[in-house]
Amino acid sequence: MIGGFILDGAPGTSAVLVRALGQSLTEAGVEHALRDPTLQLHDSNGTVVASNDNWRNGDRAAGESTGIPPESELESAVTGDFAPGAYTAVVAGKDGATGVALVEVYYLP
């Protein structure tokens, strides 16, 4: 799955949380949810600026400080300060798995 977002041209960086959900969707009644999603965040040049597999293996404190970390340990998330521009979030199933996933982008004040 691919999702995109644009951070406006305000000076400086913006704090953002990007989540890739799969396993927790099952609890919401979604069938065939992707059990173990991975996440890559690309800038407008296609460069990977952040990636994660299993959000607690990344910057756990940053994820928890948002108040909205993924529910499942197998889901992915990246938190960071990003410059203005266009970004693409790429969600894939670990080891080629397929299923339903959700990508979410949050601006953090």
Wavefront OBJ file of the C-alpha trace (Angstrom):
o trace
v 0.000 0.000 0.000
v 1.181 3.504 -0.733
v -0.036 6.675 0.962
v 1.231 10.188 0.514
v 1.197 13.446 2.402
v 2.607 16.936 2.003
v 4.034 19.088 4.770
v 3.480 22.759 3.985
v 6.268 25.206 3.372
v 6.365 26.603 6.906
v 9.901 27.340 8.068
v 11.566 24.595 10.042
v 10.391 21.054 10.505
v 7.104 19.464 11.526
v 6.690 16.645 14.030
v 4.836 13.743 12.432
v 3.735 10.238 13.400
v 3.116 7.701 10.618
v 1.509 4.394 11.601
v 1.066 1.188 9.584
v -1.719 -0.856 11.144
v -2.707 -4.421 10.390
v -3.122 -6.791 13.333
v -5.245 -4.373 15.378
v -7.696 -4.074 12.474
v -8.796 -7.648 13.180
v -10.105 -6.494 16.559
v -12.146 -3.843 14.709
v -13.787 -6.522 12.556
v -11.626 -6.202 9.436
v -11.125 -9.556 7.733
v -7.765 -10.631 6.276
v -5.817 -7.925 8.110
v -2.086 -7.851 7.460
v -0.536 -9.488 10.497
v 2.927 -7.888 10.428
v 3.185 -4.686 8.337
v 6.471 -2.931 7.621
v 6.764 0.792 6.911
v 9.132 2.892 4.811
v 8.860 6.669 4.515
v 10.304 8.189 1.321
v 10.941 11.850 0.540
v 10.144 13.456 -2.820
v 13.447 12.170 -4.259
v 12.553 8.578 -3.372
v 15.113 8.416 -0.582
v 14.080 6.379 2.456
v 14.113 8.870 5.339
v 12.663 6.520 7.976
v 11.594 2.903 8.277
v 10.275 0.530 10.904
v 9.216 -3.038 11.511
v 7.531 -3.647 14.863
v 7.171 -0.178 16.353
v 8.605 -1.041 19.764
v 11.891 -1.981 18.072
v 12.260 1.636 16.933
v 12.131 4.737 19.097
v 9.679 3.279 21.598
v 9.704 6.333 23.877
v 8.844 8.653 20.994
v 5.991 6.403 19.876
v 4.553 6.164 23.353
v 4.893 9.911 23.954
v 2.425 10.581 21.120
v -0.343 8.947 23.133
v -1.417 6.973 20.066
v 1.173 4.263 19.403
v -0.017 1.198 17.465
v -1.909 -1.326 19.578
v -0.068 -4.393 18.299
v 3.667 -4.879 18.767
v 3.822 -6.223 15.195
v 2.565 -2.961 13.695
v 4.971 -0.268 12.514
v 5.385 3.429 13.210
v 7.870 6.230 12.661
v 7.978 9.500 14.543
v 10.189 12.391 13.609
v 10.710 15.985 12.608
v 10.508 16.323 8.837
v 11.227 19.232 6.511
v 8.492 20.696 4.292
v 7.848 18.608 1.192
v 6.076 15.577 -0.223
v 6.394 12.172 1.422
v 5.295 8.661 0.509
v 4.552 5.975 3.079
v 5.025 2.440 1.739
v 3.386 -0.354 3.741
v 4.235 -3.966 2.934
v 3.723 -7.341 4.536
v 6.768 -8.833 6.208
v 8.191 -11.739 4.200
v 5.804 -10.969 1.303
v 2.615 -11.482 3.305
v -0.568 -9.883 1.976
v -3.660 -8.523 3.642
v -5.588 -5.405 4.562
v -3.631 -2.573 6.176
v -4.170 1.044 7.117
v -1.622 3.859 6.949
v -2.234 6.930 9.116
v -0.375 10.235 9.299
v -0.629 12.529 12.300
v 0.738 16.055 12.686
v 2.055 16.359 16.247
v 1.736 19.788 17.852
l 1 2 3 4 5 6 7 8 9 10 11 12 13 14 15 16 17 18 19 20 21 22 23 24 25 26 27 28 29 30 31 32 33 34 35 36 37 38 39 40 41 42 43 44 45 46 47 48 49 50 51 52 53 54 55 56 57 58 59 60 61 62 63 64 65 66 67 68 69 70 71 72 73 74 75 76 77 78 79 80 81 82 83 84 85 86 87 88 89 90 91 92 93 94 95 96 97 98 99 100 101 102 103 104 105 106 107 108 109
